[in-house]
Amino acid sequence: MNPSAALGRRLLIASALAMTFGQGAADWNRSHTFGPGYGPHARWHGVNEVVSAALDGGLMLWLLTRTGPRERRLATTVAALLPVVRYGPSNVTLAVPGASPYAEGARRTRLLGLPAALVAQDTVIALAAAGYWLQRRSGALRRR
């Protein structure tokens, strides 16, 4: 595998690992999903999001590591799209009046002027996009 293809693959796998474990690390705690200020429905959403992100990340890892050469192009394309489908809609919420990525009373952490959670999610998307672009550019995804 040429260096460009190898780097692309590593970036895609990094994106998958971040999706598998990142949301759980951020949300599966007493300051968020299990916090006293979270009502039953908010807790339901929190658990649903953590588990769904982990499953999507696991699917992404499977697509990247368990498919043969004949399926690799489609599997890699689908894997690269999973972070966009999962986290892309969070960017739309910034345009909705009254919507907030912060829990009631939570500290408002910002990076680059944006909510930290949004920056983290967009980083997962960027890793996948860069990895996919490198894979395509290197020729690793050509039909065989």
N, C-alpha and C positions, 0 to 999 in steps of 0.2 A: 504494500500500500504506500503510495507516495505521501510525502509530508503534509501536503495540503489536505488530502483526503483523511489522513490520520487525525489532523487537528480538527477537521470538521466533525469527524466521528466523536472525538473527545468532547467537543462543545455540545453536541446533541445529547450525549450521555450525561454531561454536567447539568444540562437543562432538565433532563428526565429525573435525575436525582434530586435536584432542587424542588421539582414539582412533587415528587414522592414524599419528601421529608420536610420541606420548607414551611408549608402551611401548618402542618402539625406542630412544628417547633414554635411558630409564631402564635398560634391560636389555641393550642391544647393545654391551657393552664388556667390558674385562678384569676388572672388579670383579664381574661377574655371569656372563652366558652364556659368555663366553670366558675366565673366570678359571681359574687353575690348580687350584682346589679343586673345580671342576665336573667330574664324571664324564661319560662319553659319554651316559648316559641323561638326566641332568640338563640337559646341553647340548642334547639333542634336544628336551626340553620347552621350554627357553628359546627356541630358534629357532622352534619351532612356535607359541608364544604371541605372539612379536613379529610374525611373518608373519600369523598369524590376526587379530590386532588391527588391523594395517594394512589387511588386506583388508576386514574389517568396517567400518572407518572409511571406506575408499574406497567401499564399497557405500552407506554412509550418505550420503556426499557426492553420489553419483550419484542416489540417490533424492530428495535435496533439490533438486538443480539440473537434472536432465535429464528430469523428468516433466512432462507437460502438465497443464492445469487439470482435466481429467476424472479423472486419476489422483492428483492432489495430496493429497487427504485420506488415501487408503490409503498412499501413498508416505511421507508425513510421519509417519503413525502407526507404520509399520514402522521407519522411520529412528529415531524416538524410542525404540522398544523395543530396538534393537540394543545400546546400552550397558548396559541392564538385563540382557539375556541374557548378554552377555560378562562383565560385572564384578559383577553382583549375587551370584552364587554365592560370591565371595570373602568376603562377609560371613558366610556359613554356616561357613566354616572356623574362625572364632573360637570356635565352640562345640565343635569337635572336639579332644578331649584329645590333646596331643602334636603337633598341627599348628602350623606356624610359617610366617609369610610371609618369614622371614629365612633367607638361606643360612647354612650352617655357618660360624661365625667372622666373619660380616659384622657391621658396625656396626648397632645396632638404633635406627633413626631413627623417632621418634614425633612426631605432631602431634595436639594435642587429646587426648592419652592413647591414641591409636590408632596402629597401624603407618602410616607415611607413605604407603606404596603403597596401602593401603586408602582413606585419605583422598583421595588423588589419583583413584582409580577412582570413588569415590562422588561426587567433584566432577564428573566426566564425566557420570555419571548425572544429577546435579542440574541441570547445564546443559541436558541434553536434556529433562528433565521440565519445567523452567521455560520453555524455548523452546516446547515442545509446548503447555503450558498457555496461554501468551500467544497462540499461533497460534489455538487453539480459542476463547479468550475474545474475540479480535478479530473472529471470524467468517471468518477467512481460509480455513478448512477446510470451509465449508458446501458442500453439494452444489450444483452449478450445473446 
